[in-house]
Amino acid sequence: MDKIVIQSYDKNDFLKEDTSRRFQIPISPETYTKNFRIALEKKRAHGRNGTDPRYISTEPEELRLDFILDGTGTMEGYVYKDMPVEDQLNKFLNCAYNMDQEIHRPRFLVIIWGGDYLTFKCVLCDVDINHTLFNSTGKPLRIKISATFLNYKNSDEQAKGQGNSPDLTHHRLSKAGDRLDLMTFDIYNDPKYHLQIGRVNGLSSIRNLRPDVDLYFPPFDKNNE
């Protein structure tokens, strides 16, 4: 099976890879783990045993990889056979963890395994480094890495994924001819909130919207109406 490749980018559009920071995991892991989590409001009324969990948000997907870096020089076909294991570790950290002074943050990543089998846009969020084998002088020869990557979506991708859910915050840029009641209906499937939206945005009139105004549409809890 093809080796896992971690591609590194300085911009979150993932258009131009920095090949100098690319890292190839030299020994493919036997497994990888994906974690999906939903954030729920679990508060319950005083004196009650049961709960009525309310949906808050869907957490970003996580990908966990456990892999080995080897410096013994004995593994056939090993990608970094002539590179000391500490240099291999630094290469991985330079790709995924180290602060990029140009963008003032660690870099954006794409993990690719087997072409279309796994393609994961992400950032590194957690890494454990365990030295497991040493030579007679105490120099490390093998390192086990457990790394967790958090799925990354830029603001445009997040907006596309939100759609018109009434339970989420929305922003719309008004255009000539827009009507607040129709915009409210499009988002909440109900035009009756247009007066509240007018007040939230400090509009003096809800009939004649000026173009190029960033309008804020907050979530409304219909269960409380």
C-alpha positions in Angstrom: 0.0 0.0 0.0 1.2 3.6 -0.7 2.8 5.4 2.2 0.9 8.2 3.9 2.0 11.7 2.8 1.4 14.8 4.8 1.4 17.9 2.6 2.1 21.3 4.1 0.6 24.7 3.1 1.0 28.2 4.3 -2.5 29.3 3.1 -5.9 27.8 4.0 -6.9 27.5 0.4 -4.7 24.5 0.0 -3.7 25.5 -3.5 0.1 25.6 -3.4 2.0 23.0 -1.5 5.4 23.7 0.1 7.2 20.5 -1.1 10.2 21.3 1.1 8.1 20.6 4.2 6.3 17.5 2.9 6.6 14.5 5.2 6.1 10.9 4.2 5.2 8.5 7.0 7.9 5.8 6.4 5.9 2.8 7.9 2.2 2.8 7.1 0.2 2.2 10.3 -2.0 -0.9 10.6 -5.0 1.2 11.5 -6.1 4.8 11.8 -8.9 6.2 13.9 -11.5 8.8 13.1 -13.5 10.5 15.8 -16.9 12.2 15.3 -18.4 14.2 18.1 -21.6 16.2 18.7 -21.7 18.9 21.3 -24.9 18.8 23.3 -26.4 21.0 26.1 -26.9 18.5 29.0 -28.3 20.8 31.7 -31.3 19.6 33.5 -33.9 21.2 35.6 -33.5 21.1 39.4 -34.9 18.0 41.0 -35.2 16.1 37.7 -33.3 12.9 36.8 -33.8 12.9 33.0 -32.3 15.2 30.4 -33.4 16.7 27.2 -30.0 17.1 25.4 -30.1 20.0 23.0 -27.9 20.1 19.9 -25.2 22.8 20.0 -22.9 22.0 17.1 -21.2 19.2 15.3 -17.5 19.2 16.3 -14.8 19.0 13.7 -13.8 15.5 12.7 -10.6 14.1 14.2 -8.1 11.7 12.6 -5.6 9.9 14.8 -2.4 8.2 13.4 0.1 6.1 15.3 3.3 5.5 13.5 7.0 4.6 14.0 10.2 6.4 13.1 13.2 4.1 12.8 16.9 4.9 13.0 18.4 1.5 13.1 19.0 1.4 9.3 17.9 -2.2 9.2 14.4 -1.9 7.6 14.3 -2.7 3.9 12.6 0.0 1.8 12.6 2.5 4.6 12.2 6.0 3.2 14.6 7.8 5.6 17.1 4.9 6.0 20.1 7.2 6.0 18.6 9.9 8.2 19.1 9.8 12.0 15.8 9.3 13.8 16.0 12.7 15.5 16.3 14.4 12.1 13.2 12.4 10.9 11.3 13.7 14.0 12.4 17.3 13.2 11.2 16.9 9.6 7.8 15.8 10.8 7.6 18.7 13.3 8.7 21.2 10.7 5.9 20.0 8.5 3.1 19.8 10.9 3.9 21.4 14.3 6.4 24.2 14.2 5.3 27.8 14.1 5.6 29.4 10.7 6.9 32.9 11.2 5.3 34.1 8.0 1.8 33.2 9.0 2.3 33.3 12.8 0.8 29.8 13.3 1.5 26.1 12.5 0.9 25.2 8.9 -2.2 23.8 7.1 -2.0 20.2 6.2 -3.5 17.6 3.8 -3.1 14.0 4.7 -3.2 11.6 1.7 -3.2 7.9 1.7 -3.7 5.7 -1.3 -4.9 8.5 -3.6 -8.7 8.8 -3.1 -8.7 6.3 -0.2 -8.0 9.1 2.3 -7.7 12.8 1.7 -8.0 14.9 4.9 -7.6 18.7 5.2 -6.5 19.5 8.7 -4.3 21.0 11.3 -2.3 19.2 13.9 -3.9 19.5 17.4 -2.1 17.0 19.5 1.1 14.9 19.3 2.7 12.4 21.7 6.4 11.5 21.1 7.7 8.3 22.8 11.3 7.2 22.5 11.3 3.4 22.6 14.8 2.2 21.6 18.3 3.4 22.3 21.9 2.4 21.4 24.7 1.8 23.9 25.4 5.5 24.3 21.8 6.4 24.9 21.1 7.8 21.5 17.5 7.3 20.3 17.0 4.8 17.6 13.2 4.5 17.4 10.4 6.9 18.1 6.6 6.1 18.3 4.4 9.1 17.4 0.7 9.4 18.2 -0.7 12.4 16.3 -4.3 13.8 16.2 -5.3 16.0 13.4 -8.4 18.2 13.4 -10.4 18.6 10.2 -10.1 22.1 8.8 -12.6 24.1 6.8 -12.1 27.7 5.8 -15.0 30.2 6.2 -16.2 29.7 2.7 -16.5 25.9 3.1 -18.2 26.4 6.5 -20.8 28.7 4.9 -21.6 26.2 2.2 -22.0 23.5 4.8 -24.4 25.5 6.9 -27.0 26.0 4.3 -30.1 27.7 5.6 -30.4 26.1 9.0 -32.4 28.4 11.3 -30.4 27.1 14.3 -27.2 28.7 13.1 -25.9 32.3 12.8 -26.0 33.7 9.3 -24.6 36.8 7.6 -26.0 38.1 4.3 -24.8 41.0 2.2 -27.8 42.9 0.9 -28.3 43.6 -2.7 -30.4 46.2 -4.6 -34.0 45.1 -4.4 -33.7 42.7 -1.4 -36.6 42.5 1.0 -36.0 41.7 4.7 -39.1 39.6 5.0 -38.1 37.4 2.0 -34.5 37.1 3.4 -35.9 36.1 6.7 -38.2 33.5 5.1 -35.2 32.1 3.2 -33.2 31.5 6.4 -35.9 30.7 9.0 -38.6 29.3 6.7 -40.8 31.9 8.3 -41.0 35.7 7.6 -42.4 36.7 11.0 -38.9 37.3 12.4 -38.2 40.3 10.1 -39.0 42.9 12.7 -36.6 41.3 15.2 -33.9 41.2 12.5 -34.5 44.8 11.8 -34.0 45.7 15.4 -30.9 43.5 15.8 -29.3 45.2 12.8 -30.3 48.7 13.9 -32.3 49.3 10.7 -34.3 52.5 10.5 -36.5 50.9 7.8 -37.2 47.3 6.9 -38.8 48.2 3.6 -35.9 49.9 1.7 -32.7 48.0 2.3 -29.6 49.7 1.2 -27.2 47.5 -0.9 -23.9 46.2 0.5 -25.1 46.1 4.1 -23.8 43.1 6.2 -27.0 41.8 7.8 -26.8 39.5 10.9 -29.4 36.8 11.4 -29.1 35.1 14.8 -30.5 31.7 15.7 -34.0 31.6 17.2 -35.1 28.9 19.5 -38.6 28.1 18.3 -39.2 25.8 21.2 -39.4 28.8 23.5 -42.0 30.7 21.5 
